[in-house]
Amino acid sequence: MAKETGTKLIAENRKARRDYELIERTEAGIVLSGSEVKSARDGHVQLGQAYADIRAGEAWLVGASIPEYVQAGGLGHQSDRDRKLLLHRHEIDSLYGKVREKGLTLVPTRMYFKDGKVKVEIALARGRERADKRRVVAERDAQRDMERALKRRR
């Protein structure tokens, strides 16, 4: 059997880019059961309400929803369980220190397959106020309009 190469996006948390200022991104592996991987391969993953937490020296993904795989029958999985993230010890310690000291949070931004393995991109993030969110959206719209105007002039 040939090994898969490259990346395939499973889910993206667009809400995180609007609600948070993303400071630093880290790639982590994730512990999944077989039926969860099958469901993820079908693209049935929701990261909208998810966040990462560090408990007892381990990183966990909390609130991510992976619905049951229909063909798994009675051997399926719980859709909203906490899932362990696979990071090196120094990465966990670094993230834990930054979250504890600076009041930041860990937010999953993307879940994807990389060389046949499921990976999660978690970002160290600072929450935005409502006015900040509006300002960011307005700046993005203005930038898009400027790019369109420049494209028309060429």
Secondary structure, 3 states (H helix, E strand, C coil): CCCCCCEEEEEECHHHHHHEEEEEEEEEEECCCHHHHHHHHCCCCECCCCEEEEECCEEEEECCECCCCHHHHHHCCCCCCCEEEECCHHHHHHHHHHHHHHCCEEEEEEEEEECCEEEEEEEEEEECCHHHHHHHHHHHHHHHHHHHHHHHHC
